[in-house]
Amino acid sequence: MITITPAAAERIRLAATETGGDTPLLRIAVQQLADGTLDYGMGFDQERPGDAFIQVEGIMVVVAPPSQELIEGTRIDFVEIEPGEWRFIFAAPEAPGGS
């Protein structure tokens, strides 16, 4: 369904320990905007009816039904955008025939 790079997984685990609770569930969501671009979000959450569960890099991920098809093949990474500025990035798979 999705890929989480080791760098992103390490940062997610660090954030999870900062929450101080039990092992949290990471919810990943995506919606398609009117112009066709995808808008991604993620955060720690609780289970909801219809959620898909997957374990990636030791992280339990939940995805709600509206996002399940759109999230397919997405890669999440944690990269340095500029010196000292780190962000999560979401890379959607290329469409067939794309370059």
N, C-alpha and C positions, 0 to 999 in steps of 0.2 A: 504494500500500500504506500508507505513512505520510507524515506531514508533519513536518518539523523547522523551527521558526521560525528566522529569522536570529539572534536572541539565543541560542537554544539551540545552534545550529550554531557560533557564535563561541566559546561556552564549551567545547563538545566539542573544537573544534580546539585551543584553549588547553591543555586537559587532554592531548590527544594529543601536543603538542609537549613537554609535561612528562615523557612516558614515555621520550623520547629515542631511540626506535627508528624503524623505517621507518613508513610510513603504516599505522596500526593499523586493524583492522576493529572496528567498533562492533557488538556483539551486543545486540539488544533481545529481551527475552523477556516473555511474559505468560502467566499461568495463571488459570483461573477457580476461585475459592474456593467452598466448600460453600454459602455464602450468596448466591452469584451475582456477587459483586463481582470485579473484575479486579485482580490483583496484578502490577505491572510491575517490571522491572529492566533495567539496562543496564550494560555495561562493555566494555572492550577485550578481545578474544579472538582466537582463530585459527579458520580455516575447519574445518568438520566436514562429514561426508557428509550430503547432503540439505538443506543450508542454501540458503535463497533469498538472493540478493544484489540489493541495490538501491543506487543512488547518490542521495542526497538532500542538497541544499545543499553539494555537494562532499565529502560524507562517505560512505564505503563502509559500508553497514549489512548485517549478516547476521542472519537469523532462522531458527531451527530449525523443522522441520516441525510440532511440537506447538503452536507459537505463531503460525504463519503466518495461520491463519484468524482468530484472536482479535485480532491486531494490526491487521487491515485497517481503514483509516480513522482510525487513532490520530494525534493531533497532540501533538508534544513541544515544550514551551516551557520557558524558563528565566526565572523571575519572582521579584520581590522580595516575599516573603510578609509580612515585617515589615521595618521599617527596618534595613538591613544584613544581613538574612537572605534569601539567594537559594537557590532550589531548582528542580530540574527537576520539571515536572508533566506528566502524561500525561492527555490528554483523549480518552476513547473517543467514537466517534460515537454520536449518539442513536439509540435504537431507532426503527424506523418508527412513526409515530403519536405519538412522545413529544414532550414540550414542554420 
